[in-house]
Amino acid sequence: MIALVTGSNGFLGSHLVEGLLAKGYDVFCLVRRTSDLKWLRGLPVRFVYGDVTSPESLRHAVAGKEYVFHAAGVVKGTSQWAFDRVNFHGTANLLMACWKCDPGLRRFVLISSLSAGGPSENRRPLVEVDPAKPVSRYGASKLKGEQEARKFMTRLPVTIVRPPVIFGPRDHGMQPFFKMLKKGIVVLLAGERLTNFVYVKDVVAGTILAAERERAIGQTYYVGAKRAYAWREFVEAAAGVMGVHPLVISVPSAGARLLGAVNTLAGALTGRARFLDWQKAREMVQSYWLCDISKAERELGYSPSYSLAEALGETIEWYENQGWI
């Protein structure tokens, strides 16, 4: 089983590489010459140098691969083009390379995001057939990548997975939250906010199942946790693992929008994108980020293995050992 993983040196990608190795896959990692490979050091993998934004570099990378897992993506940018360049056009480039240069391809798995589907308008979790309504440039770019993948479904064995909010070791996105919690203070947006938080190792398990199940060809799956949590529940569970009793401060949604606007302006002035910009703020102020994993359970045999407490325990222990919090 020969697999190529894009985004292999990132948070999700590096965990996916480890999951594939554990199942006996021969893993090739698509990386750039300038990529930081710290999460891949010591692993029995082979590196292929290329970039999804450079079509000519992908032909050799995909040739002879039975499985292609596309985990590469951009999560921050100062314009729609900054997101589309990788999440949309990069996906299109990789699909085209597979079609032209990899006749033995058994599966192309696109790792998309719940952001492509958008938030729930009420408490009802989204299912795969619901109309997509992204609320951010990131979500829109991931949806465009999905649409490109669907165009190739008559030519390639494509499967799409949509994880919700992923957390776990090596994740920089949630690091500020855990760091703040460790200091005994947490800032939460006011109002009811329910989110499907999923542990990275469960996403990896679901993604591999999506690649290996024949009936998954041409399908899209939400791969998340069994249930959603209110942010206060998540805080309480994490605080219990840390043994802290944090001061929880509620701020109105306008506070997140203001901070996002300030960061957007700072990014424009410096030319460096900020993660919490006004686009990310638009996602944060939504009340419900919910998805139904029933289809993945039914068709893939997917079942999250980690409880919230177990997942948080591993994550926090890793952060502490690395000196991240």
N, C-alpha and C positions, 0 to 999 in steps of 0.2 A: 504494500500500500504506500504509494509515493505521493506526498502532499506538499503543496506550496502554500505558505502563509504570508500574506501581506500584512504590514503593521505588526510584524512579529516581535519587534523590540519594544512595543508599547505595553500598556497595562493589560488589556484584554488579550492582545496577541501573544504575549509571552506566556500567559497562563494556558492559552490554547495550544501553543507549542508543547508545553509540558504534558498536557492532557493527551495529545496525539502520540507523543513518545511513549507514554505509559501504556497505550493501546497497541504499540508495536509498529506505528507508522514510521516510514523513512521521511524525515522532514527537511524541506528546503525553506530557508527564510529569505524573503525578498527584502533587502535593506539598501540604503544609500551609503555611499562611501563615507558620509559624515555622520551616520547614525550612531547613537550611543547604544552599545550592545551589552550593557552591564547585566541585564536580566537574562541574557542568553549565554553568558560565559560559562564554560564547563559542560554545556549540554551537547550531546552527540548529534549536532545538526550541521547542515551545509549551507553556506551563504551564497546567494545569488544577488549580484549588484544590479539595481535598476530602480526605476521610479514610475509610479502609475501615471504620472503626468507626462512621461516620455514614452510614447508608443513603441519606438524602435528598441527600447531597452527591455521590453516585455516578451518579445518573441522567443528568445533563448530561455527566459525564465520559466515560461509555461510549458515549453516543449517536453513531452514525455511524462507530464504529471497526471496522475489519476484523479487527484482531488485538489481543488484550488479553494482556499478559504480566504475571502477578502475582508480583512479586519482593519485595513488602513483607512484612516479618516481624519478630517480636521474638525476640531470642536470649538475653535475660536477664530475670528477673522474680523476685519474692518469693513468688509463689503460682501455682497452676495457672491461676487465672483471668487472671493477668497475661499468660500465654502464649496462652490460649484466646481472649481478647478480640480479638486481632489475627489469630493464625495459624489459628484455627478460625472464629470468628464473622465476622471481617473477610472471610475467604474466602467464606463463605456470603453476606454482604451484596453482594460484588462479583458473584458468580454470579447472584444474583437480579436485580441491576440489569441485567446483560447480557441475561438472559432477557426482562425486561420492556421494556427500552429500546433494545436493539441487535439488531434483526432481521437485519441484514446481517453479523453476526459470522461470520468465517471460521474463527477459532481462538481458544480460550481456553487459554493455557499456564500451568499452575500449577507454580511452581518450589518443590518440596518439599525433601526432604533424606534422605540415607541414615539419619539419626537416626530417621526415621519407620519404616524397616524394622528398625533395630536392628543390633547387632553380630553377627558370625558366631560361632557356638558352637564352631567349629573353623577350620581353614584354608580351608574351602570358601567362596568368594565368594558373596554373596547374589545370587539372580536374582529377577526381578520377581514370580514366582508364589509365592515363599516367604512363609510367614505372617509378618506384621509383629509385632515384639517390641521396641518402644522401651523404653529403660531410663531415660528422663528426662522431665521435664515438657515440655521443648521438643519432644522426639521425639513424645510423645503428642499434643501440640497440632498438630504438622505432620501426623500421621496422621489426626486428626479433620478437618483441612482437606482432605486427600485424600478421605476418605470422603464429605464433603459434595460435592466435585467429581464423584465417581462417581455420586451421586444425580442430577446434572444431565446425565449423559452421554446420556440419551435425549432431552434437550431442546436441548443445546448441543454444539458440536464441541470437546470438551475433551481436552487431552493433559497428562499429568503427567510431569515430569522430576525425578529424584532425584540431585543431585550429592552426592559424598562430601565430604571435607575440602578446601575451596577456599582457595587462597592467591594472592597477587598484589599489585600496587600498590593502595594505598588501604585495605588491610585492617588494621583495628586489632586484630583477634583474634590474628593471628600476630606482631604488632609486638613484644610482650615477648620472644618467643622469639628473634627476630633481634637485638634489642637486647642480650640476654644473651650471645648467641653472639659478637657484635661485641666484647664485653668479654673474651672468651676463656674463658667458663665456661658450661656447660650442665648443667641438672639433668634427668635422665631417670628414668622409672619403671623399676624392675627387671623382668626377665623379658622374654619375647618379645612384641613389640608390632608388629603389621603394620597399616599404614594406607594407604588409597588416597588419595594427595594429587593434586589436579587443579588445573591452572592456570586462572585465571579466564577467560582468553580462549578456552580450549577449551570451558569450560562454556557460554560465550556462543554459540560456533559450534554446539554440540549443541542448545542451546535453540532457535535459529533454525531449524535443520533440523527439529526436532520440530514447529514451527509450520507449516512449509511443505510437509511430506510428508503427502499425503492419507491414507495408510495409518496414520498416527500417531493419527488420531482415535479416542478411546476407549481409548488405550493409555498405559502407564506405562513409563518408560525410566530405567535408571541411566546417567548421563552422567559418566564419570570418566576416569581415566588407564588406560593399557593394563595396568599392573601395580601392585602394592602395594609399599611400601617399609617396611623396618624403620626405626624412628625413628633408629637409629644411622646408617643409610645416608643418611637425609635430612640429618642433622647433618653428616656427612662431606662431602656434596655442597655444602651451603651454606657450610661452612667453607672448602672449596676455592675457591669463588667469592670469598669475602672475603679469602682468604690468611691465615687464622688457624689456630692449632693449639690448640683449646680443651681445657680440663680438663673431662672428662665425669664427673659425679657421679651415681651411681645411688641412688635412694631407694625404699623399699618402697611398695606401694600405700597402705599405711596413712598415709603422709606426705601423699599427695594428699587422702585422705579427711579428715584432720585439718585441712589448710589450707582445704578446702571447708567444713568445719563452722565454722571460725573466721570465714570470710568471710560465711557465711550468718547467723551471729549478729550480725556487724557490720552487715550489710544490714538485719536486723530492727530493730536499735537506731537506725539512722540513717534508715530508710525508703527507702534507695537500694539497688537490686539490684546485686550484684557478679557479674561474669562467671564467675569461678572459685568458684562456690558448691558446696554438697554435691551438687547435681544435675549440674553439669558434671564434678565429680570422679567421679561414677558412670559417666559416659561415658569419662573419661580412663583409668580403671583396666581397661577392657575390653581384651582381648588382640588382637582382630581386628576392624577396621573395613574390611570388604572387599566389593566388589561386582563383578559380571560385566557388562561393557559389550557383550557379544556381540549382544544384541538390537538395541541402538542402532546398532551397526556394520552389522548385516544389514539392518535395515528403514529406517534413516535415512541410511545412508552416512556415519555419523559415524566420524571417525578423529582422535584427538588429534594436533595438529600440533607441539606443543612437547615437546622432551625436558626431563627434570628440570633439567639444567644450564642450558638456555636460559631456562626459566621462572624459575629462581632468579636467574639473571644479571639479567634485566629487573627482577625484584622488588627485589632488593638494591640495584641501581643507583637505582631510584626512591626507596627508603627513604633512601638516603644523600643524594640530591639534595634531598629534602624535609627533611632534618635529623631524621628519625624514629629513626635509629640512629647 
